[in-house]
Amino acid sequence: MKLTFRHLALVKAKLKGGRVARHSVILPEGDFHLNVLDGRDAPVVMKVTTLDYADRAFVRDVRAFRDGLYRTVGKESTHSKSDGPETLDSLVEAITTGPLARNGFKSKIVEAAGSIIRRTEGEHFQPPGITNALTYKNLEDDSDLVTAAIQLTDQIAMDDEVTADIASWRQRTQQFIDRFIVVDGTVFKRCGEPIYELHASEYSAYLGVSYLDEMTVNGIGPHKELTFAATSADESQAALALAATWVDPEKHGSHRPNRGSIEVLDSDFVRWRAEERDFDRFARRFERTMGDGIDTLRERHKSTRIPRRVYDAWLDLREALDAYDGKNVAAPEGTEETLVIAIDTWRSFKQSLDIDFTSHEAPSIGSVDNMLQRFVDRPIEMGPVVGYTGGPSIG
């Protein structure tokens, strides 16, 4: 579907007949495309069911289109808001209106522009007042500043540089639109691959369902220690049963152990290699813990001597992790041995200290053993991760 509307653009341009180029926020008109598809063009490959605290089920279809996955726009519970427009008409209206609305549908684009403006120190942007407005206000379409930005669009002199800047912002807006598709009248939003996550503590143990684009830490992957691919429901249940034995009966709440499920209709779109990715995140998280602990000792406890063996174990681990791309490549053989040496060295060193800084603890022996066993028993083949990055960037 072709859509024509005004979009935000930041340019440095002269007014027609002017001599000085000035930074300007303008609203040029552009043509865009929204993917409105037939069900055959974007087949359903998974169905994700989540439960709220009242045990009400919410089911989302996950469809595959080109290189990504898209889930039904909707609510996660009776108390949550929909994560986007749910009909074609409402989506079109949201896309084509509010070009400068900070709280609107395209707020990420407006925020990106505002961030650039704030970093451009000592420069004034046209129209007058636009800098403060993009930082503090929510400009609706009938705002005087929106009208001024439209008028300014017709007043600037177009040259190759201005044209290129407008094209760049038009591409940002198109990438934002590409996060959505409409299939048989229903709106779908780009998502990462659905996976199971084990949440375990002394208070409760339960399995949740997450999407890889939503549960990432430093672009590496989910925050929880143990995850499971959508086709590993049996394995996830076994892990849940074991985690339930660690819960303190006196502290146990009334949480439901299963908060969701994933029905896989096409296993070709299950690409998450939990054993590899969990191990990689586990190793990188500990490397940061150990490094932060060393920094804390050097800064706050300068009288404490840190042995060379501690530095060497930490540097060896950091070097091993820096040697490969944790997002896409399997950890090389020997990485697990380097990790174990670093953990054992750090644990024994900390036990020798009289200083207590618990935020820099080594992981428990049981956690280490479990993670290493999963890593050793991992499937050999590796595949790309569909939708792992969460779709096109608009930054």
Long-range contacts (C-beta under 8 A, 24 or more apart in sequence): 1-33, 1-34, 1-35, 1-36, 1-92, 1-182, 2-31, 2-32, 2-33, 3-31, 3-32, 3-33, 3-34, 3-92, 3-95, 3-96, 3-177, 4-29, 4-30, 4-31, 4-32, 5-29, 5-30, 5-32, 5-95, 5-96, 5-97, 5-99, 6-30, 6-99, 6-150, 6-153, 7-32, 7-99, 7-169, 7-170, 7-173, 8-99, 8-100, 8-106, 8-109, 8-110, 8-113, 8-169, 8-173, 9-165, 9-166, 9-169, 9-170, 10-113, 10-116, 10-117, 10-125, 10-165, 10-169, 11-156, 11-162, 11-165, 11-166, 12-161, 12-162, 12-165, 13-156, 13-157, 13-158, 13-159, 13-162, 14-156, 14-157, 15-155, 15-156, 15-157, 16-155, 16-156, 16-157, 17-157, 18-157, 22-124, 22-125, 22-126, 23-117, 23-120, 23-123, 23-124, 23-125, 23-126, 24-125, 24-126, 24-127, 24-152, 24-156, 25-100, 25-113, 25-117, 25-125, 25-126, 25-127, 25-130, 25-134, 25-149, 25-152, 26-149, 26-150, 26-152, 26-153, 26-156, 26-166, 27-99, 27-100, 27-146, 27-149, 27-150, 27-153, 28-153, 28-166, 28-170, 30-166, 30-170, 30-173, 32-95, 32-170, 32-173, 32-174, 32-177, 33-174, 33-177, 34-91, 34-92, 34-95, 34-177, 34-180, 34-182, 35-65, 35-178, 35-180, 35-181, 35-182, 36-88, 36-181, 36-182, 37-65, 37-181, 37-182, 37-183, 37-184, 38-183, 38-184, 39-183, 39-184, 41-65, 41-183, 42-70, 42-181, 42-183, 42-188, 43-266, 44-265, 45-69, 45-264, 45-265, 45-266, 45-268, 45-269, 46-194, 46-230, 46-262, 46-263, 46-264, 46-265, 46-266, 46-269, 47-262, 47-263, 47-265, 48-194, 48-209, 48-260, 48-261, 48-262, 48-263, 49-209, 49-260, 49-261, 49-262, 49-263, 50-76, 50-77, 50-209, 50-259, 50-260, 51-256, 51-258, 51-259, 51-260, 52-76, 52-77, 52-78, 52-79, 53-77, 53-256, 54-78, 55-256, 61-188, 62-191, 62-194, 63-181, 63-183, 63-188, 64-266, 64-269, 64-386, 65-181, 67-386, 68-190, 68-386, 68-387, 68-391, 69-190, 69-191, 69-192, 69-193, 69-269, 69-386, 69-387, 70-180, 70-181, 70-188, 70-189, 70-190, 70-191, 71-188, 71-189, 71-191, 71-194, 71-211, 72-186, 72-187, 72-188, 73-180, 73-186, 73-187, 73-188, 73-189, 83-189, 84-180, 84-187, 84-189, 85-187, 86-186, 86-187, 87-185, 87-186, 87-187, 88-182, 88-185, 88-187, 90-187, 91-180, 91-182, 91-187, 95-177, 97-141, 98-140, 98-141, 99-141, 99-146, 100-133, 100-134, 100-139, 100-143, 100-145, 100-146, 100-149, 101-138, 101-139, 101-140, 102-134, 102-137, 102-138, 102-139, 103-138, 104-138, 106-173, 106-176, 108-176, 108-394, 109-172, 109-173, 109-176, 109-394, 110-134, 112-172, 112-394, 112-395, 126-152, 127-151, 127-152, 172-394, 175-392, 175-393, 175-394, 176-392, 176-394, 178-391, 178-392, 179-391, 179-392, 190-387, 190-390, 190-391, 190-392, 191-387, 191-390, 191-391, 192-387, 192-388, 192-389, 192-390, 193-230, 193-269, 193-270, 193-271, 193-272, 193-385, 193-386, 193-387, 193-388, 194-230, 194-262, 195-222, 195-227, 195-228, 195-229, 195-230, 195-262, 195-272, 195-274, 196-227, 196-228, 196-229, 196-230, 196-232, 196-233, 196-236, 196-260, 196-262, 197-222, 197-224, 197-226, 197-227, 197-228, 198-224, 198-225, 198-226, 198-227, 198-228, 198-236, 198-239, 198-240, 198-243, 199-224, 200-226, 200-243, 200-246, 200-247, 201-247, 202-246, 202-247, 202-248, 202-251, 203-247, 203-248, 203-251, 203-252, 203-253, 204-247, 204-252, 204-253, 204-255, 205-240, 205-243, 205-244, 205-246, 205-247, 205-257, 206-240, 206-255, 206-256, 206-257, 206-258, 206-259, 207-236, 207-237, 207-240, 207-257, 207-258, 207-259, 207-260, 208-259, 208-260, 209-259, 209-260, 209-261, 209-262, 211-387, 212-272, 212-385, 212-387, 212-388, 212-390, 213-387, 213-388, 213-389, 213-390, 213-391, 214-390, 216-390, 217-281, 219-327, 219-389, 220-277, 220-280, 220-281, 220-284, 220-326, 220-327, 221-277, 221-278, 221-280, 221-281, 221-327, 222-281, 225-278, 225-281, 225-282, 225-367, 225-371, 226-274, 226-278, 226-370, 227-272, 227-274, 227-277, 227-278, 228-274, 229-270, 229-272, 229-273, 229-274, 230-262, 230-264, 230-270, 230-272, 231-264, 231-267, 231-270, 232-274, 233-261, 233-262, 269-386, 271-383, 271-384, 271-385, 271-386, 271-388, 272-385, 272-388, 273-330, 273-378, 273-379, 273-382, 273-383, 273-385, 274-374, 275-374, 275-375, 275-377, 275-378, 275-379, 276-330, 276-331, 276-375, 276-378, 276-382, 277-326, 278-371, 278-374, 279-331, 279-336, 279-371, 279-372, 279-374, 279-375, 279-378, 280-321, 280-326, 280-331, 281-326, 282-339, 282-363, 282-367, 282-371, 283-317, 283-321, 283-331, 283-335, 283-339, 284-321, 284-326, 286-317, 286-339, 286-342, 286-343, 286-362, 286-363, 287-314, 287-317, 287-318, 287-321, 287-342, 289-360, 289-361, 289-362, 290-314, 290-317, 290-342, 290-346, 290-360, 290-362, 291-318, 292-359, 292-360, 293-346, 293-350, 293-357, 293-360, 296-357, 296-360, 297-355, 297-357, 301-355, 304-353, 304-355, 306-349, 307-349, 309-345, 310-345, 310-346, 310-349, 313-341, 313-342, 313-345, 313-346, 314-342, 314-346, 316-341, 316-342, 317-341, 317-342, 327-385, 327-388, 328-384, 328-385, 329-382, 330-382, 331-375, 336-372, 336-375, 336-376, 340-368, 340-372, 343-368
